[in-house]
Amino acid sequence: MVTRTAVAALATCAALLAATGCSSSFGSGKEAEQDKSEKQRLRVLIATSGDAETKAVKDAAAAYAAKSGNTVTVEIAKDMNQQLAQSFAGHKPPDVFYVNSDQFANYAKGGSLHAYGDRIPDADDFSEQLRASFSYDGKLVCLPKDTSTLALAVNTDLWKKAGLTEKDYPKTWQDLETVAGKLTGDGVTGLVTSDEYQRLGVFMKQAGGWLTDADQTKMTADTAQNAEGLNFVKSMLASGSMKFAKQVDTSWGGEALGKGKAAMTIEGNWLEGGMRLDYPDVKYAAVPLPAGPAGPGTLAFSTCWGVAAESAHQAAAVDLVTYLSSADQQLKFADAFGVMPSRTSALAAYAKQEPAAKAWVDGSAYAQGPVTIAGFDKVLSQFNTDLQSLRTADPKKILADLQRNGEQAIAKGE
């Protein structure tokens, strides 16, 4: 789940890297001498969404160990980015680990990742967009472990209470504005979501804009399209029919929806697990996000299975990743903790098994992937800070600052 806490973690990581003096080179940049023994001992580090994910990964690792004869230990990170940065700096990284898309380019540029993508014969079963998110210098570095998109989640009881039916599910921005107004009142806000680009960015995309060009070589933040998207959000915030999660004393959109403080929220498919665990009696439906002036738009998120360049067990580590990334195992993960498979073949099977997730699955076809430029995590952290004051700030000023900061990051990375 991508939230404001994740952004804070990125900032913490950036501070740590600056302090250790390894902001541009996390590891030695050299592949480690390989252990040739028949049985290998692998260490895996993950950031977990909860007990269900922890159990699922440990069960999968145990099944692989029984099949391969290798030993696999799964460790749970308290702060993934910080712990990875420390392990790279100390030259004692785990063999396999989660790599968030926001940090991927930093690690790849620093020489911390073993690029194993060319060893995966069916890598084209992962979508082009997902492969692009985890490619560096023209090479597929690591396999996407799953995928997520954003949809509009609606509290169906509050929806009916307001006299609305399924025919009223918003198809356009105007529709969204109208129903949000009808749903607001008596302690309920029509639309509540997080104050970060990982949610608000959908409106920029739906207006025909985005942060960079497709090749991520040029900033495209300071445009009329992006300003139109943010101005629409600002107008809804000003009307009171939309609020940020913290304005209603919640930490994220799922909590606001579950507590009945929001009639609608913009969230990813991880919402399913959160609602099932914390608010099992709340009825909701996930529908496609309404289209903007340029058409439909949503955002895609993913994490990859990284293998350390300094691991002495790379062959075994890649074998483990191949097992964990198989279609069968991805479907088991999907059933266990709600993630969508990153393999196209497995995603099709998942769609049949989980019809309630149709909006999230369908969004994969047109979702905008993340910006993966080395050093860009700091740019995004500042952008998110600026978005917190969007209700009273000038969107054009926010975008101009983003444009300038992004251009500096791109120039530094070249």
C-alpha distance (Angstrom), angle and dihedral (degrees) to the residues before:
residue distance angle dihedral
M1 . . .
V2 3.79 . .
T3 3.82 109.9 .
R4 3.76 141.4 147.2
T5 3.80 88.1 -85.7
A6 3.78 88.9 62.3
V7 3.78 90.1 54.4
A8 3.79 90.0 50.0
A9 3.78 88.6 52.6
L10 3.78 90.0 53.4
A11 3.78 90.2 52.9
T12 3.80 89.9 49.6
C13 3.79 89.5 50.9
A14 3.78 91.7 49.6
A15 3.80 90.5 51.9
L16 3.79 91.6 48.5
L17 3.77 92.6 49.3
A18 3.77 91.5 50.7
A19 3.78 90.3 49.7
T20 3.79 93.3 50.5
G21 3.76 93.2 44.4
C22 3.80 94.4 -125.3
S23 3.79 101.1 109.3
S24 3.78 92.2 126.7
S25 3.81 100.3 31.7
F26 3.78 119.1 37.2
G27 3.79 98.4 174.0
S28 3.77 138.0 19.1
G29 3.80 91.3 -83.5
K30 3.80 88.9 -128.2
E31 3.77 130.2 106.9
A32 3.80 111.8 -114.9
E33 3.79 124.7 -116.3
Q34 3.78 105.7 -95.2
D35 3.79 128.4 -117.8
K36 3.82 107.5 -123.3
S37 3.81 97.7 -167.3
E38 3.81 117.9 125.6
K39 3.81 95.4 -121.1
Q40 3.79 120.2 46.4
R41 3.80 132.5 -158.4
L42 3.80 111.5 -140.4
R43 3.78 128.7 -167.3
V44 3.83 118.4 -155.8
L45 3.82 124.8 -166.9
I46 3.82 119.9 -163.3
A47 3.78 138.3 172.6
T48 3.77 105.8 -136.5
S49 3.80 132.2 -152.1
G50 3.79 90.5 -150.9
D51 3.79 147.3 -54.3
A52 3.81 93.6 -50.1
E53 3.81 93.4 58.1
T54 3.80 92.5 42.8
K55 3.79 92.1 52.7
A56 3.81 93.2 44.5
V57 3.81 93.9 52.5
K58 3.79 93.2 44.1
D59 3.81 90.9 48.7
A60 3.82 90.6 49.9
A61 3.81 91.5 47.7
A62 3.81 90.3 50.2
A63 3.80 91.3 50.1
Y64 3.80 90.4 50.7
A65 3.80 91.3 48.0
A66 3.79 91.4 52.4
K67 3.82 90.5 49.0
S68 3.82 98.2 43.9
G69 3.78 104.0 31.0
N70 3.80 90.5 -126.7
T71 3.80 120.7 125.3
V72 3.80 117.1 -120.9
T73 3.81 125.7 -168.0
V74 3.83 117.5 -169.7
E75 3.80 116.5 -154.9
I76 3.81 125.4 -169.1
A77 3.80 116.7 -134.9
K78 3.79 120.5 -138.9
D79 3.82 90.5 -163.2
M80 3.78 109.1 12.4
N81 3.80 99.5 -168.5
Q82 3.78 94.2 45.1
Q83 3.78 94.4 46.8
L84 3.79 92.8 47.3
A85 3.81 91.3 48.9
Q86 3.80 90.5 50.9
S87 3.80 93.0 47.5
F88 3.81 92.4 49.3
A89 3.78 91.8 47.5
G90 3.83 90.2 48.9
H91 3.83 92.2 45.2
K92 3.81 91.5 -124.6
P93 3.81 104.0 106.3
P94 3.80 125.3 162.2
D95 3.80 113.6 -100.5
V96 3.82 94.4 -122.0
F97 3.79 127.7 19.6
Y98 3.79 145.7 156.8
V99 3.81 114.2 -91.4
N100 3.78 117.1 -162.6
S101 3.80 115.7 -143.0
D102 3.82 90.7 -122.3
Q103 3.80 90.7 62.4
F104 3.80 100.4 31.8
A105 3.82 97.4 94.7
N106 3.80 91.6 46.9
Y107 3.80 91.6 54.9
A108 3.82 93.7 41.6
K109 3.80 93.2 49.6
G110 3.80 90.2 46.8
G111 3.80 92.2 56.1
S112 3.78 94.3 -116.6
L113 3.81 97.5 124.3
H114 3.79 129.0 74.9
A115 3.83 106.7 -137.6
Y116 3.78 104.0 -135.6
G117 3.81 101.5 154.8
D118 3.81 94.0 107.1
R119 3.81 88.5 61.2
I120 3.81 92.5 62.4
P121 3.83 107.3 88.2
D122 3.80 96.2 -164.2
A123 3.81 98.1 41.2
D124 3.80 89.6 129.7
D125 3.83 87.5 73.0
F126 3.81 84.3 79.2
S127 3.80 112.9 78.3
E128 3.79 119.9 -100.7
Q129 3.81 90.4 -116.5
L130 3.81 92.6 54.4
R131 3.79 93.1 45.5
A132 3.80 89.8 50.2
S133 3.81 90.3 53.5
F134 3.79 90.5 60.1
S135 3.80 101.5 36.1
Y136 3.79 124.3 103.4
D137 3.80 128.3 -175.7
G138 3.79 89.0 -2.0
K139 3.82 94.6 -54.5
L140 3.80 129.0 112.2
V141 3.79 99.1 -125.3
C142 3.80 103.4 -178.4
L143 3.81 139.9 2.8
P144 3.82 120.5 -105.3
K145 3.79 106.8 -115.7
D146 3.82 95.2 -156.0
T147 3.78 141.0 -26.8
S148 3.80 137.9 -125.2
T149 3.79 136.1 -170.2
L150 3.79 135.0 -174.9
A151 3.80 127.2 -106.6
L152 3.79 137.5 167.1
A153 3.80 111.2 -93.2
V154 3.81 115.4 -157.3
N155 3.82 128.4 -162.5
T156 3.80 97.2 -132.3
D157 3.81 95.7 -160.1
L158 3.81 92.2 54.6
W159 3.80 88.4 43.4
K160 3.81 92.0 56.4
K161 3.79 91.9 42.3
A162 3.81 88.6 59.4
G163 3.81 89.9 54.0
L164 3.80 94.4 -106.7
T165 3.80 128.0 138.4
E166 3.80 135.3 -164.4
K167 3.80 87.9 -88.2
D168 3.82 87.0 66.6
Y169 3.80 95.2 60.1
P170 3.82 100.9 127.6
K171 3.79 117.3 -102.4
T172 3.83 97.4 174.3
W173 3.79 139.0 28.8
Q174 3.80 89.3 -101.4
D175 3.80 90.0 53.9
L176 3.80 90.0 49.9
E177 3.79 91.8 50.6
T178 3.80 91.2 48.8
V179 3.81 98.3 49.3
A180 3.81 92.8 40.8
G181 3.81 88.1 57.3
K182 3.81 92.3 49.5
L183 3.80 91.6 49.0
T184 3.81 95.9 49.4
G185 3.81 117.8 97.7
D186 3.81 143.3 68.2
G187 3.78 92.7 53.4
V188 3.80 94.0 -46.1
T189 3.82 125.1 113.4
G190 3.78 117.3 -155.2
L191 3.81 96.6 -133.8
V192 3.81 127.1 15.4
T193 3.77 124.6 176.1
S194 3.79 141.7 146.0
D195 3.81 122.4 -71.4
E196 3.80 95.7 -122.1
Y197 3.77 138.5 99.3
Q198 3.82 89.5 -113.0
R199 3.83 85.6 75.4
L200 3.81 106.5 18.8
G201 3.80 90.6 48.0
V202 3.81 89.0 78.7
F203 3.80 89.2 73.1
M204 3.79 91.3 52.6
K205 3.80 89.6 51.1
Q206 3.81 92.9 46.1
A207 3.81 89.2 52.7
G208 3.80 90.4 55.0
G209 3.79 98.7 -99.4
W210 3.79 140.1 106.0
L211 3.80 140.2 171.4
T212 3.81 98.8 -96.5
D213 3.78 140.3 8.1
A214 3.81 118.9 -90.9
D215 3.82 93.2 -91.2
Q216 3.83 92.4 48.9
T217 3.79 90.3 -128.3
K218 3.80 97.4 112.0
M219 3.80 133.6 43.0
T220 3.81 115.5 -122.4
A221 3.81 98.5 173.6
D222 3.81 101.1 111.6
T223 3.81 98.1 66.6
A224 3.79 137.5 123.9
Q225 3.82 90.0 -115.7
N226 3.79 94.4 56.6
A227 3.79 90.6 44.6
E228 3.81 89.6 52.4
G229 3.79 90.5 53.2
L230 3.80 94.7 49.6
N231 3.80 92.5 42.3
F232 3.81 89.4 56.3
V233 3.81 89.9 53.5
K234 3.81 89.9 46.7
S235 3.80 91.4 52.9
M236 3.81 91.7 52.3
L237 3.80 91.0 47.4
A238 3.80 89.6 50.7
S239 3.81 91.5 51.2
G240 3.80 91.7 52.7
S241 3.80 92.8 -125.4
M242 3.80 89.0 109.4
K243 3.79 128.7 44.7
F244 3.76 137.7 170.7
A245 3.80 116.4 -108.3
K246 3.79 95.1 -109.4
Q247 3.82 90.2 54.1
V248 3.80 88.5 66.6
D249 3.82 93.7 43.4
T250 3.79 96.1 -102.9
S251 3.78 132.6 117.9
W252 3.81 99.3 -136.7
G253 3.78 143.3 -0.1
G254 3.80 94.6 -92.9
E255 3.79 91.7 58.2
A256 3.81 91.1 48.4
L257 3.81 90.3 50.5
G258 3.78 93.5 45.4
K259 3.80 94.2 48.9
G260 3.80 92.4 49.2
K261 3.79 93.2 -114.6
A262 3.80 91.7 116.0
A263 3.78 128.0 44.9
M264 3.82 90.4 -165.2
T265 3.77 136.7 17.5
I266 3.80 137.8 178.9
E267 3.79 109.0 -124.4
G268 3.78 144.0 141.6
N269 3.78 130.2 -107.3
W270 3.82 89.7 -88.0
L271 3.82 83.1 79.6
E272 3.81 88.1 81.6
G273 3.79 93.7 65.1
G274 3.79 93.5 43.6
M275 3.79 94.4 49.8
R276 3.80 92.9 44.9
L277 3.79 90.9 52.1
D278 3.82 102.8 38.3
Y279 3.82 105.9 21.8
P280 3.81 107.4 24.4
D281 3.82 93.5 157.0
V282 3.81 96.1 53.8
K283 3.80 113.0 100.6
Y284 3.77 117.7 -145.8
A285 3.79 142.0 157.7
A286 3.81 129.7 -146.1
V287 3.81 113.5 -138.9
P288 3.81 132.2 172.3
L289 3.77 116.8 -80.8
P290 3.82 111.0 -102.4
A291 3.78 115.7 -97.6
G292 3.78 121.6 -109.1
P293 3.81 131.1 -149.5
A294 3.82 90.4 -69.0
G295 3.80 95.8 42.5
P296 3.81 134.8 -101.7
G297 3.77 121.1 -11.8
T298 3.78 139.5 173.9
L299 3.80 137.2 159.4
A300 3.78 129.4 -112.1
F301 3.79 126.3 -143.9
S302 3.77 131.0 -171.3
T303 3.77 145.4 160.0
C304 3.79 125.7 -148.2
W305 3.78 134.7 -143.4
G306 3.79 102.6 -109.7
V307 3.80 122.7 -158.4
A308 3.80 116.4 -158.2
A309 3.78 119.4 -116.0
E310 3.81 86.5 -144.2
S311 3.80 94.3 51.0
A312 3.80 113.5 118.9
H313 3.83 88.9 -154.3
Q314 3.79 103.5 58.0
A315 3.81 98.1 139.0
A316 3.79 92.0 50.9
A317 3.81 90.8 42.6
V318 3.82 91.6 54.0
D319 3.80 89.2 46.8
L320 3.80 89.4 53.8
V321 3.82 92.0 47.8
T322 3.80 90.2 49.3
Y323 3.80 89.0 54.2
L324 3.80 93.8 46.3
S325 3.81 90.9 47.4
S326 3.80 96.4 50.8
A327 3.80 117.3 120.3
D328 3.81 92.6 -114.4
Q329 3.80 93.3 51.1
Q330 3.80 92.9 45.4
L331 3.81 89.7 54.5
K332 3.81 89.3 50.7
F333 3.80 89.8 52.2
A334 3.81 89.9 48.2
D335 3.79 91.1 53.1
A336 3.80 92.7 45.2
F337 3.79 102.2 49.3
G338 3.80 110.6 1.9
V339 3.81 104.5 -103.1
M340 3.80 119.6 141.3
P341 3.81 118.3 -121.0
S342 3.78 116.7 -104.7
R343 3.80 92.8 -148.8
T344 3.81 111.3 90.9
S345 3.81 91.5 -139.4
A346 3.80 92.8 51.0
L347 3.80 92.2 44.5
A348 3.80 89.7 58.3
A349 3.80 90.4 52.9
Y350 3.81 90.5 45.9
A351 3.81 91.2 53.1
K352 3.80 90.0 57.8
Q353 3.80 92.6 47.1
E354 3.82 95.2 46.1
P355 3.83 109.8 38.3
A356 3.82 90.2 165.7
A357 3.82 87.9 65.9
K358 3.81 93.4 57.9
A359 3.82 94.9 114.2
W360 3.80 91.8 54.5
V361 3.80 93.5 43.6
D362 3.80 93.8 47.7
G363 3.80 90.0 49.3
S364 3.79 89.8 65.2
A365 3.81 89.3 75.5
Y366 3.81 94.1 64.5
A367 3.81 104.7 18.1
Q368 3.80 121.6 135.4
G369 3.79 112.9 -124.9
P370 3.81 123.8 -137.2
V371 3.79 127.1 -88.7
T372 3.81 107.7 -101.2
I373 3.79 105.8 -173.0
A374 3.79 121.2 137.6
G375 3.80 109.6 -102.5
F376 3.80 93.2 12.2
D377 3.80 93.5 114.1
K378 3.82 88.6 77.9
V379 3.80 90.1 51.4
L380 3.80 91.1 52.1
S381 3.79 92.2 46.5
Q382 3.82 89.8 57.0
F383 3.81 91.2 44.8
N384 3.80 89.8 54.7
T385 3.79 90.7 49.3
D386 3.80 89.6 52.8
L387 3.81 92.7 47.8
Q388 3.79 90.9 59.1
S389 3.82 88.3 74.7
L390 3.81 95.6 42.8
R391 3.81 93.2 120.3
T392 3.81 91.1 68.5
A393 3.81 103.0 17.9
D394 3.80 130.6 89.6
P395 3.83 109.8 -103.8
K396 3.80 90.7 -152.4
K397 3.81 90.3 57.5
I398 3.82 91.3 48.5
L399 3.80 90.8 50.3
A400 3.80 93.7 45.3
D401 3.81 89.7 54.3
L402 3.81 90.1 47.3
Q403 3.81 90.3 50.0
R404 3.81 92.3 51.7
N405 3.80 95.2 44.8
G406 3.79 91.7 46.3
E407 3.80 93.7 49.7
Q408 3.79 89.2 53.0
A409 3.81 91.5 50.9
I410 3.81 92.4 49.0
A411 3.81 92.1 47.9
K412 3.79 91.0 49.5
G413 3.77 92.0 49.1
E414 3.80 95.2 52.4
